[in-house]
Amino acid sequence: MKNVHEELSRLAQLGIVFFEEDGQRKRPVVWFDEFVINLPFDPEAGDTATAPP
């Protein structure tokens, strides 16, 4: 639960996720059906990353 809360908080800071009050709870809401992220990768420039298992 802690990890989910932290990630949703980060997305809210970026304006990707919003929270609606639902009684004493906050419900995460998004206003789109799809979200695509494009990250450039240039192996010759030394761009490397380790993918999680």
Gaussian input, Z-matrix of N, CA and C with variables (Angstrom, degrees):
# hf/3-21g

backbone

0 1
 N
 C     1     B1
 C     2     B2     1     A1
 N     3     B3     2     A2     1     D1
 C     4     B4     3     A3     2     D2
 C     5     B5     4     A4     3     D3
 N     6     B6     5     A5     4     D4
 C     7     B7     6     A6     5     D5
 C     8     B8     7     A7     6     D6
 N     9     B9     8     A8     7     D7
 C    10    B10     9     A9     8     D8
 C    11    B11    10    A10     9     D9
 N    12    B12    11    A11    10    D10
 C    13    B13    12    A12    11    D11
 C    14    B14    13    A13    12    D12
 N    15    B15    14    A14    13    D13
 C    16    B16    15    A15    14    D14
 C    17    B17    16    A16    15    D15
 N    18    B18    17    A17    16    D16
 C    19    B19    18    A18    17    D17
 C    20    B20    19    A19    18    D18
 N    21    B21    20    A20    19    D19
 C    22    B22    21    A21    20    D20
 C    23    B23    22    A22    21    D21
 N    24    B24    23    A23    22    D22
 C    25    B25    24    A24    23    D23
 C    26    B26    25    A25    24    D24
 N    27    B27    26    A26    25    D25
 C    28    B28    27    A27    26    D26
 C    29    B29    28    A28    27    D27
 N    30    B30    29    A29    28    D28
 C    31    B31    30    A30    29    D29
 C    32    B32    31    A31    30    D30
 N    33    B33    32    A32    31    D31
 C    34    B34    33    A33    32    D32
 C    35    B35    34    A34    33    D33
 N    36    B36    35    A35    34    D34
 C    37    B37    36    A36    35    D35
 C    38    B38    37    A37    36    D36
 N    39    B39    38    A38    37    D37
 C    40    B40    39    A39    38    D38
 C    41    B41    40    A40    39    D39
 N    42    B42    41    A41    40    D40
 C    43    B43    42    A42    41    D41
 C    44    B44    43    A43    42    D42
 N    45    B45    44    A44    43    D43
 C    46    B46    45    A45    44    D44
 C    47    B47    46    A46    45    D45
 N    48    B48    47    A47    46    D46
 C    49    B49    48    A48    47    D47
 C    50    B50    49    A49    48    D48
 N    51    B51    50    A50    49    D49
 C    52    B52    51    A51    50    D50
 C    53    B53    52    A52    51    D51
 N    54    B54    53    A53    52    D52
 C    55    B55    54    A54    53    D53
 C    56    B56    55    A55    54    D54
 N    57    B57    56    A56    55    D55
 C    58    B58    57    A57    56    D56
 C    59    B59    58    A58    57    D57
 N    60    B60    59    A59    58    D58
 C    61    B61    60    A60    59    D59
 C    62    B62    61    A61    60    D60
 N    63    B63    62    A62    61    D61
 C    64    B64    63    A63    62    D62
 C    65    B65    64    A64    63    D63
 N    66    B66    65    A65    64    D64
 C    67    B67    66    A66    65    D65
 C    68    B68    67    A67    66    D66
 N    69    B69    68    A68    67    D67
 C    70    B70    69    A69    68    D68
 C    71    B71    70    A70    69    D69
 N    72    B72    71    A71    70    D70
 C    73    B73    72    A72    71    D71
 C    74    B74    73    A73    72    D72
 N    75    B75    74    A74    73    D73
 C    76    B76    75    A75    74    D74
 C    77    B77    76    A76    75    D75
 N    78    B78    77    A77    76    D76
 C    79    B79    78    A78    77    D77
 C    80    B80    79    A79    78    D78
 N    81    B81    80    A80    79    D79
 C    82    B82    81    A81    80    D80
 C    83    B83    82    A82    81    D81
 N    84    B84    83    A83    82    D82
 C    85    B85    84    A84    83    D83
 C    86    B86    85    A85    84    D84
 N    87    B87    86    A86    85    D85
 C    88    B88    87    A87    86    D86
 C    89    B89    88    A88    87    D87
 N    90    B90    89    A89    88    D88
 C    91    B91    90    A90    89    D89
 C    92    B92    91    A91    90    D90
 N    93    B93    92    A92    91    D91
 C    94    B94    93    A93    92    D92
 C    95    B95    94    A94    93    D93
 N    96    B96    95    A95    94    D94
 C    97    B97    96    A96    95    D95
 C    98    B98    97    A97    96    D96
 N    99    B99    98    A98    97    D97
 C   100   B100    99    A99    98    D98
 C   101   B101   100   A100    99    D99
 N   102   B102   101   A101   100   D100
 C   103   B103   102   A102   101   D101
 C   104   B104   103   A103   102   D102
 N   105   B105   104   A104   103   D103
 C   106   B106   105   A105   104   D104
 C   107   B107   106   A106   105   D105
 N   108   B108   107   A107   106   D106
 C   109   B109   108   A108   107   D107
 C   110   B110   109   A109   108   D108
 N   111   B111   110   A110   109   D109
 C   112   B112   111   A111   110   D110
 C   113   B113   112   A112   111   D111
 N   114   B114   113   A113   112   D112
 C   115   B115   114   A114   113   D113
 C   116   B116   115   A115   114   D114
 N   117   B117   116   A116   115   D115
 C   118   B118   117   A117   116   D116
 C   119   B119   118   A118   117   D117
 N   120   B120   119   A119   118   D118
 C   121   B121   120   A120   119   D119
 C   122   B122   121   A121   120   D120
 N   123   B123   122   A122   121   D121
 C   124   B124   123   A123   122   D122
 C   125   B125   124   A124   123   D123
 N   126   B126   125   A125   124   D124
 C   127   B127   126   A126   125   D125
 C   128   B128   127   A127   126   D126
 N   129   B129   128   A128   127   D127
 C   130   B130   129   A129   128   D128
 C   131   B131   130   A130   129   D129
 N   132   B132   131   A131   130   D130
 C   133   B133   132   A132   131   D131
 C   134   B134   133   A133   132   D132
 N   135   B135   134   A134   133   D133
 C   136   B136   135   A135   134   D134
 C   137   B137   136   A136   135   D135
 N   138   B138   137   A137   136   D136
 C   139   B139   138   A138   137   D137
 C   140   B140   139   A139   138   D138
 N   141   B141   140   A140   139   D139
 C   142   B142   141   A141   140   D140
 C   143   B143   142   A142   141   D141
 N   144   B144   143   A143   142   D142
 C   145   B145   144   A144   143   D143
 C   146   B146   145   A145   144   D144
 N   147   B147   146   A146   145   D145
 C   148   B148   147   A147   146   D146
 C   149   B149   148   A148   147   D147
 N   150   B150   149   A149   148   D148
 C   151   B151   150   A150   149   D149
 C   152   B152   151   A151   150   D150
 N   153   B153   152   A152   151   D151
 C   154   B154   153   A153   152   D152
 C   155   B155   154   A154   153   D153
 N   156   B156   155   A155   154   D154
 C   157   B157   156   A156   155   D155
 C   158   B158   157   A157   156   D156

   B1=1.4536
   B2=1.5279
   B3=1.3295
   B4=1.4545
   B5=1.5243
   B6=1.3427
   B7=1.4521
   B8=1.5297
   B9=1.3106
   B10=1.4701
   B11=1.5178
   B12=1.3244
   B13=1.4628
   B14=1.5277
   B15=1.3373
   B16=1.4643
   B17=1.5270
   B18=1.3281
   B19=1.4689
   B20=1.5303
   B21=1.3283
   B22=1.4632
   B23=1.5260
   B24=1.3114
   B25=1.4724
   B26=1.5224
   B27=1.3408
   B28=1.4687
   B29=1.5229
   B30=1.3279
   B31=1.4666
   B32=1.5295
   B33=1.3177
   B34=1.4620
   B35=1.5288
   B36=1.3254
   B37=1.4639
   B38=1.5269
   B39=1.3321
   B40=1.4617
   B41=1.5309
   B42=1.3356
   B43=1.4598
   B44=1.5098
   B45=1.3337
   B46=1.4622
   B47=1.5203
   B48=1.3176
   B49=1.4645
   B50=1.5187
   B51=1.3156
   B52=1.4601
   B53=1.5187
   B54=1.3075
   B55=1.4588
   B56=1.5209
   B57=1.3296
   B58=1.4652
   B59=1.5187
   B60=1.3107
   B61=1.4645
   B62=1.5241
   B63=1.3324
   B64=1.4640
   B65=1.5240
   B66=1.3329
   B67=1.4627
   B68=1.5165
   B69=1.3392
   B70=1.4567
   B71=1.5255
   B72=1.3222
   B73=1.4596
   B74=1.5191
   B75=1.3221
   B76=1.4607
   B77=1.5211
   B78=1.3364
   B79=1.4555
   B80=1.5193
   B81=1.3665
   B82=1.4638
   B83=1.5252
   B84=1.3282
   B85=1.4613
   B86=1.5205
   B87=1.3176
   B88=1.4600
   B89=1.5200
   B90=1.3295
   B91=1.4601
   B92=1.5271
   B93=1.3251
   B94=1.4556
   B95=1.5185
   B96=1.3314
   B97=1.4593
   B98=1.5230
   B99=1.3331
   B100=1.4568
   B101=1.5224
   B102=1.3307
   B103=1.4565
   B104=1.5234
   B105=1.3203
   B106=1.4667
   B107=1.5193
   B108=1.3281
   B109=1.4619
   B110=1.5243
   B111=1.3185
   B112=1.4561
   B113=1.5194
   B114=1.3301
   B115=1.4524
   B116=1.5244
   B117=1.3229
   B118=1.4550
   B119=1.5329
   B120=1.3064
   B121=1.4572
   B122=1.5149
   B123=1.3217
   B124=1.4590
   B125=1.5221
   B126=1.3514
   B127=1.4694
   B128=1.5374
   B129=1.3151
   B130=1.4566
   B131=1.5247
   B132=1.3132
   B133=1.4676
   B134=1.5297
   B135=1.3232
   B136=1.4729
   B137=1.5048
   B138=1.3399
   B139=1.4694
   B140=1.5193
   B141=1.3055
   B142=1.4672
   B143=1.5166
   B144=1.2948
   B145=1.4637
   B146=1.5137
   B147=1.3048
   B148=1.4537
   B149=1.5109
   B150=1.3200
   B151=1.4582
   B152=1.5214
   B153=1.3307
   B154=1.4664
   B155=1.5242
   B156=1.3159
   B157=1.4794
   B158=1.5037
   A1=111.04
   A2=116.79
   A3=119.87
   A4=110.66
   A5=116.86
   A6=121.28
   A7=111.17
   A8=117.22
   A9=121.33
   A10=110.09
   A11=116.61
   A12=121.31
   A13=111.00
   A14=116.55
   A15=120.49
   A16=111.39
   A17=116.68
   A18=120.21
   A19=111.39
   A20=117.56
   A21=120.16
   A22=110.83
   A23=117.23
   A24=120.76
   A25=110.77
   A26=116.99
   A27=120.40
   A28=111.24
   A29=116.43
   A30=120.07
   A31=111.07
   A32=117.48
   A33=121.01
   A34=110.51
   A35=117.71
   A36=121.07
   A37=110.93
   A38=116.59
   A39=121.62
   A40=112.56
   A41=116.69
   A42=120.48
   A43=113.47
   A44=117.16
   A45=121.44
   A46=110.54
   A47=116.61
   A48=123.12
   A49=108.12
   A50=116.05
   A51=122.11
   A52=108.14
   A53=117.10
   A54=121.12
   A55=110.24
   A56=115.87
   A57=122.16
   A58=107.94
   A59=115.21
   A60=120.21
   A61=108.52
   A62=115.95
   A63=122.32
   A64=106.33
   A65=116.17
   A66=120.34
   A67=108.53
   A68=116.42
   A69=120.43
   A70=111.53
   A71=116.87
   A72=121.65
   A73=111.16
   A74=115.11
   A75=121.71
   A76=106.83
   A77=115.96
   A78=121.15
   A79=108.90
   A80=117.96
   A81=119.54
   A82=110.98
   A83=116.05
   A84=121.99
   A85=108.86
   A86=116.67
   A87=122.04
   A88=107.77
   A89=116.79
   A90=121.44
   A91=112.43
   A92=117.11
   A93=120.89
   A94=108.91
   A95=116.33
   A96=121.68
   A97=112.57
   A98=116.66
   A99=120.52
   A100=109.28
   A101=115.25
   A102=121.08
   A103=107.03
   A104=117.12
   A105=121.74
   A106=109.17
   A107=115.81
   A108=121.84
   A109=107.97
   A110=116.80
   A111=122.08
   A112=108.30
   A113=116.02
   A114=121.24
   A115=108.59
   A116=117.82
   A117=119.68
   A118=110.63
   A119=115.93
   A120=121.38
   A121=108.40
   A122=116.20
   A123=121.67
   A124=108.33
   A125=117.69
   A126=120.13
   A127=112.51
   A128=118.19
   A129=120.20
   A130=112.07
   A131=117.46
   A132=121.78
   A133=110.78
   A134=116.95
   A135=120.11
   A136=112.80
   A137=118.05
   A138=121.31
   A139=109.10
   A140=116.67
   A141=120.17
   A142=108.64
   A143=114.48
   A144=120.79
   A145=107.90
   A146=115.69
   A147=120.90
   A148=108.43
   A149=116.36
   A150=121.19
   A151=108.82
   A152=116.60
   A153=118.84
   A154=110.04
   A155=117.67
   A156=120.34
   A157=112.15
   D1=-38.98
   D2=-177.34
   D3=-62.01
   D4=-44.15
   D5=-179.32
   D6=-63.24
   D7=-41.56
   D8=178.64
   D9=-62.05
   D10=-44.60
   D11=179.04
   D12=-60.82
   D13=-44.01
   D14=-179.63
   D15=-63.40
   D16=-44.00
   D17=-179.12
   D18=-67.42
   D19=-41.19
   D20=177.38
   D21=-64.89
   D22=-36.79
   D23=177.34
   D24=-63.97
   D25=-41.23
   D26=177.29
   D27=-63.52
   D28=-43.65
   D29=178.66
   D30=-64.45
   D31=-34.91
   D32=177.59
   D33=-67.34
   D34=-38.15
   D35=177.85
   D36=-62.83
   D37=-31.89
   D38=179.26
   D39=-83.55
   D40=-6.23
   D41=179.95
   D42=80.05
   D43=17.87
   D44=-179.45
   D45=-89.74
   D46=-36.39
   D47=179.69
   D48=-119.41
   D49=141.75
   D50=175.87
   D51=-121.46
   D52=155.78
   D53=178.90
   D54=-112.75
   D55=133.49
   D56=174.19
   D57=-107.91
   D58=137.51
   D59=176.89
   D60=-72.08
   D61=133.02
   D62=178.06
   D63=-134.65
   D64=81.53
   D65=-173.00
   D66=70.67
   D67=-122.26
   D68=177.89
   D69=-92.88
   D70=1.79
   D71=-178.56
   D72=-104.53
   D73=157.71
   D74=171.86
   D75=-113.68
   D76=129.65
   D77=-177.98
   D78=-109.56
   D79=126.05
   D80=178.73
   D81=-71.09
   D82=138.83
   D83=-177.87
   D84=-136.85
   D85=140.68
   D86=172.50
   D87=-121.96
   D88=154.98
   D89=-175.79
   D90=-109.60
   D91=24.96
   D92=-179.35
   D93=-145.87
   D94=162.75
   D95=-178.88
   D96=-95.95
   D97=-22.16
   D98=-176.13
   D99=-145.84
   D100=144.63
   D101=179.74
   D102=-134.54
   D103=119.56
   D104=-177.24
   D105=-115.74
   D106=132.45
   D107=177.82
   D108=-117.87
   D109=126.67
   D110=175.63
   D111=-109.08
   D112=123.88
   D113=178.40
   D114=-118.72
   D115=122.86
   D116=178.35
   D117=-69.24
   D118=146.13
   D119=178.62
   D120=-137.54
   D121=122.12
   D122=-179.87
   D123=-128.72
   D124=96.88
   D125=-177.11
   D126=-61.35
   D127=-27.44
   D128=179.71
   D129=-72.00
   D130=-22.47
   D131=178.86
   D132=-88.20
   D133=1.13
   D134=179.58
   D135=84.42
   D136=14.51
   D137=177.00
   D138=-72.14
   D139=110.49
   D140=177.71
   D141=-137.30
   D142=153.60
   D143=176.19
   D144=-152.35
   D145=152.12
   D146=176.75
   D147=-100.22
   D148=124.97
   D149=179.16
   D150=-81.19
   D151=140.03
   D152=176.71
   D153=-68.17
   D154=151.82
   D155=-179.48
   D156=-66.23

